[in-house]
C-alpha cells in the first residue's frame, strides 16, 4: 500500500453528490446466512397507530464551567405492542433513554444511579474517552449505588450513544431497553444550514428487533444457535414502538439512525427513492452523499436527510423490505436544500508503508467466536500501542461454512477506512468511524490513532459474540 492510495481516498471523499449505490461493495445475498438480513413479517400485522416516541433532549446544568447530567438506570413497564405491558429497563424512564446535548471542549459530569437489582456499567460508544470513563474495565456500578464520571470530548460534531457494557450482561441489558443518545455539537457545524430543530426536523431513530411472546412479554433467553449467530428477529421497532408514525415538515428532515440491535443488519431504503447521508459514526462527511439504500450493522450510525418533496402524503421508511416507519407530511416548512460542503476531514499525509500493521482475523465456528483464534481473556493483554502513534489495523473476516458478518468496533478512538477488499471504500464510509461491518470473506484496513490512556478493548458488536469471546484488550502507553 502506498501513500498515494490514502491521499486519493480523501480527495475522492470531496467528490460530493454521487448517483450510484454507495453500498454496492457490501455483498447482499439476502437468502444466505452471510447477509444476516432478517425478515420482519410480524411487522406487517401492526397498523401505524402510535406516534414515534421522541426522547427528551437534556441540556444539563452548567455548574462551575461543567455541564452536569443525572442518569437513573431503572426498571419500568412498556408496551412494545399496544395494550400489552412488559418489564423493561431504561435511563430516566421505562425504555431507552434521553438525548444528552454536549458541546465539544466542554467538561461534562454525569451522575449515574443504578436502581436495578444487578450491576451495570455505562459505555460512551463513539466517545474518545480514557479507561476510567469508558465503562468497561473495573467500572461496575453495583445495585442501588451511584457513580460519577467526568470527561471532555474534543472531537467533531457527531451522534454518539451510550449503553451498558458489563461482562456477560451487555446483551441482556441492551435487549431489555438500555440505550441512550448523545448529540455532540461544535462551533463549525453549528453554523451549517442543516436541520437541527429537535423533534421538528431533527429526530433520533433507534432501530432494534426483539422477540415478544403472544402476550407482548419481553424475555431474554438464548439457545446455542443464538449464542453463535446472535439474537435476531421477532418484531422490528423504532424508538421502542412497533410501526410508529411521525409528522415531518415540508422540506428536509434529518434522521439520526442508530442500529441498536443485538445482532441484526438493517437494509434501509425509501422504496428505491433517493435520500442523502450527511454523517457516519464519528461525524459529518465532507459532502452529502446521495443514496438509495443504506446498510447498518449493530453499533453503526448514519445521519440521513429525507426530502418530503419526493414522498406521498403518507409514505414509509423500509427496513429489510418491510414498512417500519410511516411519514405523515405537514405544511410546516423546514430547510429546502443542503450545503454542498459539510466538513473538512484531515488529509492523510503519512507514508503508510512505514506504519506498523496489526492483523485481526474474525472467525465463527459451531462452538465459538474468536479473534486471531482466541477467546477473550480478562487476564491477558493482547498487545500494547504507543499513545499518539498511528497504526494500520488489517481486519479479515473468515469465509467458512459458519462464518457471518461481524461489525468490528473499537473503544476510545475514531478511525478512517483505508481499503475495503483492496478498493477505496464507498463515499459514505470515508468519514470518521468507530464500527465497520465485514461480510464473510471481507478484508478491511483502517487507520487508527489512540490519544487516551489506560486499557481499552475492541470487539464484534454482535453482543452475543462479544460475550462469547470475540473481544480483545490492549494497553495504551506513553512513548
Secondary structure by P-SEA (a helix, b strand, c coil): ccaaaaaaaaaaaacccccccccccccccccccccccccccccccccccccccccccccccccccbbbbbbbbbbbcccccccbbbbbcccccccbbbbbbbbccbbbbbbbbccccccbbbbbcccccccccccccccccccccbbbbbbbbccccccccccccccccaaaaaaabbbbcccccccccccccccccccccbbbbbbbbbbbcccbbbbbbbccccccccccccccccccccbbbbbbcccbbbbbccccccbbbbbcccccbbbbbcccccccccccccccbbbbcccbbbbbbbbccccccbbbbbccccccbbbbbcccccccccccccccccccccccccbbbbbbbbbbccccccccccccccccccccccccbbbbbbbbbbbcccccccccccccbbbbbcccccccccccccccccbbbbccbbbbbbbbbbcccccccccccaaaaaaaccbbbbbbbcc
